[in-house]
Amino acid sequence: MEWIDSVIIGLIETCSSDDPYDICNFLDIEIVKVSCNSVILAGNKSLYIRNYFDNEVIFTSEGLLHDEEMFYLRHELGHAILHPDILNTGNKELTNFGKLEMQANYFAYKLSSLSLDEIELRGLTVEQIAFKIKIPAMLLELKMKHEA
């Protein structure tokens, strides 16, 4: 996933920030908070739409905690930047959505620059650590694999 690392470095240099709000502003991607029950989210916590009434929009659930919201914004930015054509093709049978989700999670992880205090987290399970630092357990597992 080195190509994603390169994309992130260029993005941060271009936008002069790693904050997802700043990046969205720079890229003219609107952020809209909606009810967690909104049909547009279809049971998800966030969603990126490239052409929503001629605008790029990231929808997030208004019930998210700040750290969760930041993760989901980074994740959806990953889709916006890494998958500009794939998500808008009509042929969904040829798309590996698991791979796209893994890439967007990796993008979110790398953009977030997570650092963990091993002493404070000693003895906790991956799920407990993920809950404590408010990120999905899958993202934490990805971080651990990457550092191994």
WOMOMO-V925033 format. One record per helix or strand. SS is the DSSP state (alpha for helix, beta for strand). FROM is the first residue (numbers start at 1). LEN is the number of residues. If there is no record, write none. Layout:
ss->{SS;SS}
from->{FROM;FROM}
len->{LEN;LEN}
This chain:
ss->{alpha;alpha;beta;beta;beta;alpha;alpha;alpha;alpha;alpha;alpha;alpha}
from->{2;20;29;46;55;66;86;92;97;118;126;137}
len->{14;8;6;7;7;17;3;3;16;4;8;11}
